[in-house]
Amino acid sequence: MARKNKDVLYRIITVYLILLFIVEFCCNLIGFLRPGENFYLSHYYFVFQFVTMSLFFYNIFSIGLLKKIVAFLLIVVLLFLGIQYSIDPSIYWQFNMLEIGITSLLLISYGILFLVFNIKKDKSDYFYFCNGLILYLASSASIFLSGNSDSVIFTKPFLLDFWFFNSLFYILYQYLIYKEWKVLNLEIKDDIDESTKKNIHLLESK
């Protein structure tokens, strides 16, 4: 993968993580201050995630047709959601099942396609990240699409609800992102070392 493309992907992931942190922080803060009144933040979460991750897969796919499909679906989905909210503004204050289902399923599909096309490679960038994204989105979308924000599995000997599993997969996702970050930074260090060696060799040959 070219150095320039690696830098673009790295920046997209960075923006994605910053946006994710901001939405998660606001969601927890509003949920603490005004319980049950933070559902509207889910729209920002799923839309931000869909846009940034669509850009990510657009840049990481090497097949022209896949790039065109990702770009086309990004535009179509955003237009569809814009029309949906203009027709029925009331859904802004509740979970939008279509928004959750469409954006999550498309990103899961992109992630699976990436893994399939790169499964024979001994080493592939963003392998940990894509695995974590698929696992987390599958868990998160399933819980949101259940349509019940108070789904409790059991209350004794301790309280356990569906959101516990969402948090569990989120932690796993963060761990895989950390592993990816370590791999990427090691590659950057190796690239710098290799470039330094080449420059030294050129200076010595003069």
Contacts in CASP RR format, 6 or more apart in sequence:
PFRMAT RR
TARGET T0000
AUTHOR 0000-0000-0000
METHOD contacts of the structure
MODEL  1
MARKNKDVLYRIITVYLILLFIVEFCCNLIGFLRPGENFYLSHYYFVFQF
VTMSLFFYNIFSIGLLKKIVAFLLIVVLLFLGIQYSIDPSIYWQFNMLEI
GITSLLLISYGILFLVFNIKKDKSDYFYFCNGLILYLASSASIFLSGNSD
SVIFTKPFLLDFWFFNSLFYILYQYLIYKEWKVLNLEIKDDIDESTKKNI
HLLESK
1 125 0 8 1.000
3 191 0 8 1.000
5 59 0 8 1.000
5 60 0 8 1.000
6 125 0 8 1.000
6 184 0 8 1.000
6 187 0 8 1.000
8 59 0 8 1.000
9 56 0 8 1.000
9 59 0 8 1.000
9 60 0 8 1.000
9 125 0 8 1.000
9 126 0 8 1.000
10 184 0 8 1.000
12 52 0 8 1.000
12 55 0 8 1.000
12 56 0 8 1.000
12 59 0 8 1.000
13 56 0 8 1.000
13 129 0 8 1.000
15 52 0 8 1.000
16 48 0 8 1.000
16 49 0 8 1.000
16 52 0 8 1.000
16 53 0 8 1.000
16 56 0 8 1.000
17 177 0 8 1.000
19 48 0 8 1.000
19 49 0 8 1.000
19 52 0 8 1.000
20 45 0 8 1.000
20 48 0 8 1.000
20 49 0 8 1.000
23 41 0 8 1.000
23 44 0 8 1.000
23 45 0 8 1.000
23 48 0 8 1.000
24 45 0 8 1.000
26 38 0 8 1.000
26 41 0 8 1.000
27 38 0 8 1.000
27 41 0 8 1.000
27 42 0 8 1.000
27 45 0 8 1.000
30 37 0 8 1.000
30 38 0 8 1.000
30 41 0 8 1.000
31 37 0 8 1.000
31 38 0 8 1.000
36 149 0 8 1.000
39 93 0 8 1.000
39 94 0 8 1.000
39 95 0 8 1.000
39 149 0 8 1.000
40 92 0 8 1.000
40 93 0 8 1.000
40 94 0 8 1.000
42 95 0 8 1.000
42 96 0 8 1.000
42 100 0 8 1.000
42 144 0 8 1.000
43 92 0 8 1.000
43 96 0 8 1.000
43 99 0 8 1.000
46 96 0 8 1.000
46 99 0 8 1.000
46 100 0 8 1.000
46 103 0 8 1.000
46 104 0 8 1.000
47 78 0 8 1.000
47 81 0 8 1.000
47 99 0 8 1.000
47 103 0 8 1.000
49 103 0 8 1.000
49 107 0 8 1.000
50 74 0 8 1.000
50 77 0 8 1.000
50 103 0 8 1.000
50 106 0 8 1.000
50 107 0 8 1.000
51 74 0 8 1.000
51 78 0 8 1.000
53 107 0 8 1.000
53 110 0 8 1.000
53 133 0 8 1.000
54 70 0 8 1.000
54 71 0 8 1.000
54 73 0 8 1.000
54 74 0 8 1.000
54 106 0 8 1.000
54 107 0 8 1.000
54 110 0 8 1.000
55 74 0 8 1.000
57 66 0 8 1.000
57 70 0 8 1.000
57 107 0 8 1.000
57 110 0 8 1.000
57 111 0 8 1.000
57 114 0 8 1.000
58 67 0 8 1.000
58 70 0 8 1.000
58 71 0 8 1.000
58 74 0 8 1.000
60 114 0 8 1.000
60 126 0 8 1.000
61 67 0 8 1.000
61 70 0 8 1.000
61 110 0 8 1.000
61 113 0 8 1.000
61 114 0 8 1.000
61 117 0 8 1.000
62 117 0 8 1.000
63 117 0 8 1.000
66 113 0 8 1.000
70 110 0 8 1.000
73 106 0 8 1.000
77 102 0 8 1.000
77 103 0 8 1.000
77 106 0 8 1.000
80 102 0 8 1.000
81 96 0 8 1.000
81 99 0 8 1.000
84 91 0 8 1.000
84 96 0 8 1.000
84 98 0 8 1.000
84 99 0 8 1.000
85 91 0 8 1.000
85 92 0 8 1.000
95 144 0 8 1.000
95 147 0 8 1.000
95 149 0 8 1.000
97 144 0 8 1.000
97 145 0 8 1.000
97 147 0 8 1.000
100 141 0 8 1.000
100 144 0 8 1.000
100 145 0 8 1.000
101 141 0 8 1.000
101 145 0 8 1.000
104 137 0 8 1.000
104 138 0 8 1.000
104 140 0 8 1.000
104 141 0 8 1.000
105 141 0 8 1.000
107 133 0 8 1.000
107 137 0 8 1.000
108 133 0 8 1.000
108 134 0 8 1.000
108 137 0 8 1.000
108 138 0 8 1.000
108 141 0 8 1.000
111 130 0 8 1.000
111 133 0 8 1.000
111 134 0 8 1.000
112 134 0 8 1.000
114 126 0 8 1.000
114 130 0 8 1.000
115 127 0 8 1.000
115 130 0 8 1.000
115 131 0 8 1.000
115 134 0 8 1.000
118 124 0 8 1.000
118 127 0 8 1.000
125 183 0 8 1.000
125 184 0 8 1.000
125 187 0 8 1.000
126 180 0 8 1.000
127 180 0 8 1.000
128 176 0 8 1.000
128 177 0 8 1.000
128 179 0 8 1.000
128 180 0 8 1.000
128 183 0 8 1.000
129 176 0 8 1.000
129 177 0 8 1.000
129 180 0 8 1.000
131 176 0 8 1.000
132 172 0 8 1.000
132 173 0 8 1.000
132 176 0 8 1.000
132 177 0 8 1.000
133 173 0 8 1.000
135 169 0 8 1.000
135 172 0 8 1.000
135 173 0 8 1.000
136 169 0 8 1.000
136 170 0 8 1.000
136 172 0 8 1.000
136 173 0 8 1.000
139 165 0 8 1.000
139 166 0 8 1.000
139 168 0 8 1.000
139 169 0 8 1.000
140 166 0 8 1.000
140 169 0 8 1.000
140 170 0 8 1.000
143 151 0 8 1.000
143 162 0 8 1.000
143 163 0 8 1.000
143 165 0 8 1.000
143 166 0 8 1.000
146 162 0 8 1.000
148 162 0 8 1.000
150 161 0 8 1.000
151 161 0 8 1.000
151 162 0 8 1.000
152 159 0 8 1.000
152 160 0 8 1.000
152 161 0 8 1.000
153 160 0 8 1.000
153 161 0 8 1.000
153 162 0 8 1.000
154 160 0 8 1.000
END
